[in-house]
Amino acid sequence: MIKNVISVIDGEAGSCGKAKVIGEIATNKSIKLGASVTNCMPNAGHTFVDEKGNATIFRNIPVSSVNPTTELFIGPGSAIDMEVFIEEYKQASKYLGDRKIYVHEMVPLIDERHKQYEREHIKSGSTFKGCGAVTQEKVMRDKKLQFFKTFKNAVVCSNYEWLERLYEHLDNPSEYVILEGAQGCDLSLNHSGNYPYVTSRNVSTAQLLAYSGISSERLLQTIMVIRPFPIRISNVTKSGEFIYTGDYGKGDELTWTQINLAAMYGGYPCREAVDCYHNYLNPKILKKIISHCPEIYLKQVFGENYKSQKIESISLLQALELERLMYKSKGLSEYETRLIEIAMINGDLGLNTIFDQSEQTTVTKMERRVFDLDISKLKINCRINNPSSLYLNFFQHLRLDYQGEKGNFEDYYFNRYLREYFTWLESETNTPISALGTGARNGERILKKTLIKDIQKR
């Protein structure tokens, strides 16, 4: 028996940067990556950013296509929206070349009726991409359901053909096979503890193996990708409707202002840390900011009663969020705040400069909500998946000084706060940290330990 399967999964609620980690493995010339399998649906996007900053968004097609010799498999746990797939295929063509993508015969097609069904029936937060509805039809063996047909070099294989080709790689003692996870463990249908604010299926390494027709005995390791501050999707839809999307266990909801200030100037992203700044909060400045802030952002800050919000009741934190969102709507992620006095971290920067690290979702393009980490949830996900290591992405959210850094852990100085954080995270989860992701681009990481194990034969 050969153990050569690597599983890459998200240990939180999604958007931890799985594509970055997969891309780093796939482009590592010392690793022979024979095959890659996805069982993804179009409700989640996976963004690979090359060394020059060029981004490619994958949904169904394996991110590992960035390796020109890896064979690509789309498994029966997938579902395809042809309109989305055609655009994705076009975007990924620079990596695909003339290679075939082997699509399992049991991959269903998402139709507009599936999306409409979800819009009418799901009230607990969803991307409404039809993934749950198409899965329901597949389980019920609905006669209306259609399955994927060959598109260009994405060819349909029978179950037998698909497994035979995949097992050529699984049985090769010199090759690795990677399973590319989608979504996050805290969106898992049964074991996240977040029902009904979940996705339409279970999220775990065991599930990835089952979808792919691979025995658990073949598993070499699981790399669990996490971030210091987990995210969830916005409570406000693109059309401006309010829909509750769930919290993150016992983790307090934070704001990007808190993350930005803590990352730049040290300390922990709590409300008290913001209130301590000397400020210039007055009605005149607030009215000007509000008048220049898009309505959808006012809804994001104040909720459903945003129209009745009184100027005098706006807190400093809310005002800073409005200012940030005003500049964000103008396409600015670096700006000079007019509301507080902050120390300069660099003599080349203007007075009171803030760097906005906020994010928006790949699929809905709405700003993500951000939370403190509930360590008890992460411990559960580690128990279920038994990862070999944690890949701590978005490390720059803890300290902006490390943005874009590349190198080895022992070559860097980490202050007491960060060293205690590493110790706490590893001891609580009983899992070592293998790398610190310092940016979106391929290779932007600080390697703490060997990421990939040697293939085992027994």
N, C-alpha and C positions, 0 to 999 in steps of 0.2 A: 504494500500500500504506500502510495506517495502522498505526502502532505505538502501541497504547493499552492493552496488557495489563500489569497489575501482578501479579507473583507474590510471595506472602508465604510463606516457608518457614522451618522450624526448622533451624538450623545445627548442632545438637548432638543429644542423645538424647531430645528431646521436652520438653514442659512449660516452654518458654522464654517463653510468653506471646504466642503468635501471635494469639489472639483479642483481646487488648488492642490490638495494633498494627492489626489489621483494623478493630476498632471505632473507633479514632481516625481512620483513613482514611475509613470510611463515614460518620462523623458530622461530618466536616469540610465545612462548607457551601460552601467555595470549590472543592470537587472535585465534578464531576458524575459520580457512579458509576452507570453505566447498568445493569450486570449483575454478578452474582457467581456463581462456579461452585465447587462442592465435589465432591470425589470421596472422601468420608470414609466410614469404617466406625465401628461403635459401640465399638471397642476404645480409642478416644481421645475425651476430652471437651475442649471449648474453652470457657473461661469468660470471659464478658464481664461487667464490673462497671461499672455506671453511676456518675455523679457522686455519687449519694447512698449508694453502697455496696451497691446491690441487684445480686445475681449471677444470671446466667442461663447455664445450661450447654447448649451446642450440640454435637451429634455429627454428624448428617447435614445438618441445615438450615444454610444459610450464616449466619455471624455478621453479615454485611452486612445482614441483615434489620433491624438497628437503624436503617438508613436507610429511611424509609418509601416512597421512590420507586424503589429499586433492584429490578430483576427478579432472581428467584432461580432457580438451576439446580442440580439434583443430577445429576451425570454418571455414566456407565456404569462408572467405576472404583469406585463406591460399592457398599455392601451394607447392607441394612436389616433390623434386628430390629424387628418390628412392635410388640412390647410396649414397647421402648425408644423407638421413634419416636412412638408415641401420647403418651407422657408428655412427650417433648421438644416435640412440637407444642403440647401444652397449655401448657407453660412459656413457649414463644416466642410464644404467641398475642397477647400485648400488643404485640409488634413487628410481627407478620404482618398483623394486621387482616384484610381480605378479599382480600388478594393471593393469587395463585396461585403455587405452587412447581412448576416444570417438571421432572419426573423422567424421565430417559431410560429407554426400554423395556428396556434390558439391565441394570437394577439388580436383583440377585437378593435373595431373602429368606433370612435366617438362621433356621434351625430349631433345636430343642433337640438334634437328632442331631449337628449341627455342633459345638456346644459340648462335647457328650459325647465326640465323636471327639478333640477337642483335649486334653481332660482325660486321655484314655487314651494319647495318642501323643506329646504335646509335653512334654519333660522339661527344657527349657532356659530356662524363664521365659516366661510368657504371661499375658494377661488372661483367656484362655479364653472369649472372646466369640464364637467360631465363624467369625471372619473368614478365617483361613487355610483352614479346611475348606470354606467355601462357595465360595471362590475356586477351590479344587481341583475341586470339582464343576462349576463353570462352565467351566473349561478342558476338562474331560473330557466335557462335554455330557451330564451325567448326567440321565436322564429324571425323577428324583425332584425335581430342582431347580425351585422356583417363583420367579416374578418378581413385583416390586411391582405392586400394583393401586392405582388411585386411592383416596386417603383424604382426605376433605373437599376442601380446595383444593390438595392435593398431587396433581397430575394427571399421568398417564403420557402421554408423547409418543413418537411413532415417531422413529427416528433422523433422518429427513428433517425432520420438524416441529421437533425439538429444535434441530438445527443451524441451520435457517432462522431461528428466533427469536433464537438466540444471535448469529448473524452480522449481524442488524439492528443490534446494539450494537457489534460489532467493526468494522463498516463506517461507524460514525458518528464523524466527526472531532472531535466535541465531547464524547464520552463516554469514560470509562475502563471497563475490564472487569477485575475482580480474580479471581485464582485463589487460593483459600484452601487452603493446605497442611495436611496432617495428619501426625502422627508427627514424626520427626526424621531428619536425614541419617545420624546414627550408629546408626540402627536399620534402615537400608536393606539389603535382602536381599543385593545383590551387591557394593556398593562401600563398605560401612561398615567392613569389616575385622573385624567383630564376630560373624560367623556361628559358631555357631547362635543366639546371643543377639540376635536381630533380629526385625523384624516380617515379615509374609508377602509384602511387595512392595517395589519400589524407591521411594525417596523423593528426589525432585529436581524442579526446575522443568521439565526436559525431560519427566519422567513426567507432571506435571500437564498440560502442553500436550497430550501424546499422549492422555491419558484424555479430555480435553475436545474433541478434534478440532480443535485450533488449531495453525496453522503456527508454528514458532519465529520466523519473520519478523515475526510480529505482536507479539512480546515487546518491551515498552518498558523494563522494569526488574525486577530481583529484589531484594526486601528480605529479608535474612537476619537472623532474630531469634535472639539468643544470650543467654547469661547468664554471669556470671563463674565460677560453679561449677556444672558440668553435673550432671544427676541421672540416676538409673536407678530402676526400681521395686524394691520391697522383696524381700529374699530369703525373707521369711516371708509366707505366704499368710494370708488372713483366718481360715482354719480352723486356723492354727498350724503348717502343714506347711512344711518347708524346701525351697526350690527356688532354685538359683543362677541369677541373672539377668544375670550378666556384669559386667565392670568398665568403666572408661572409658580405654582405651588405656594409656598410661604415667602417667596422672593418679592420684595417691594418693587412696585413699578417705578422706574427712574425716568429721567428725561435726558435727551442728548446733551443739553446744557450741562448737566451734572457730570456726564461722562467726559465732555470736552474739557471742562475746567480741572477736574481731578487728574486727567491724563497729562495736561500741560503743566500743572503747578503742584502736583503731588497731593497726597491725601486720598480719602475715600469719597466716592460720589454720593454724598448724603445732603439733605436739605440744609442742615446747619452750616455745612461748608460753603454754601452759596450765600446764606444770609450774613456771613461775617464780612463780606466785601463792602467797602465804602461805596455807596451808590448815589445816583442822581435821578431817582425815580420821582417823576412829577407828572401831573395830568397832561401837560402840554406835549411832552415827549411821547407819552403813551398813546395819546390820540393820533399823533403823526404816524407812529409805528402801526397801529391798528388800521389806519386808513390805507396803508401801503401793503398790508398783509392779505393774501388771498383768502376768500371766505372758507375754503376747505380747510385751511390751516387754523382759522379761528375755531372751527368745529373740533379740530384735533385737540386744541388746548383747553377749550371751555366746555366741550360736550354739547348736548342737545339744547341747552339753555344759553347758547353763545350770544344770542341777540339781546338778552336781558342782562348781560354782564355789566356791572357798574365799574367805572374807571377806578374809583377809590378802593375797591375791594380786590384789585389785581395785585398779586404778590410779586416780589422781586423775581422769583423763579419763573413765574408765568410770563412776566415782562421780558425776561431774557430769552425764553422760548419763542415768543412772538418776534423779537428782534432777529433771532437766528433764522426763523422761518421766512421772514421778510427778505433777508439777504439770500436765502436758499432759492426763493422764487425768482430771484434775479440771476441765479446761476453762480453765486459766490459762496465758496466754502472757507474763505479766509477774509475776515473783516475786522474793523475797529469798532468795538462796542461803545455806545454812548451812555450806557447805563451803570457801569461799575468801573472802579479803578483796579487794575491788575498789574502785577509786576511783569517786567519784560524778561522773557527767558532767553532772548538772543538780541544782541546789540543791533542786528541788521533789521529787526522788526520794528514796525511802528508801535506807538503807545497803545496799550489795551487791545492788542491783537488776539483774536480768537480763531482757532482752527476747528471747523465743524467736521466731525467724523460720522455724522448721521448717515443712514443707509435707507434705500428703498427696495422693495421686493422686486425680484427679477421678473415675475409674472404680472402682478397687478400694478407695479410702479408706484405704490403708495409707501409712505414712510413707515418703517418698522417701529413697533413699540419695543422698549428695552427694559430689562428687569435685573434685579440682583439675583445671584445664583442661589437656588435652594439646593444645598448640598445633599439633602436626603434623597431628592429625586435622581441626582446624578449617581449616587451610591446604588440605588435600585437598578438603574440602567447598566451599571458596571457588573452587578451580580447576574443580570439576565444574559449579558453578552460576553462577560469575562475577557475584556480587551487586553491585549499584550501591552498597549501603551495608550496614553492620551496625547493627542496632537492639539496643543493649545493655540488656536488661531486667534487673530485680532489682539495679539499681545500689546499692540500699540495703544489699545484702550486703557491699559493699566499705566503705561508711561509712553508718551509720544516720542520721547528721545530715541526709541528703538524702531521707529517707523522706517521700513525699507532695509533694515540691517540684514546682513548675510554672514554666517560664520559658525563657529563652534562655541558651545556654552562656556567652556573654561576660559575663553578669550575675552569674556565680558565681565564687567563689574555690575552686580545687582545689589541695590541697597537692602537694608534690613527688612523693610516692608515687603519687597518682592521675594526675598529669600524665605521669609515666613509664609508667604502666600504659596510658594512652590511646595514647601514642606507640608502645609495644611492640606493642600489639594491631593498630594500623593498619599498621605497617611489616611485621610478620610475615605478615599476610594480604593486604597490598597493597590494602586496602579501607577507605574512610573510615567513621567512626562517624557516623551521622546523628542519633541520639537516645539519651538515657539514661532508661530507664524507672525511675521512682522509687517506684512503688506499683501496686496492682492496679486502682485506679479509672481510668475513662476520663479522659484528659487529664493524668494524673500523669506528667509527663516533662519532661526538660530537652532542648530542641531544639538540636542542634549545627550542623546544616546542613539545607537544604531536603530534605524527605523524598520528595516526589513530583515527578517530572520532567514537563515539558510534553509533550503528545501530539505525536508526530512524523508527518509526512506526506511521502511520497516516491513 
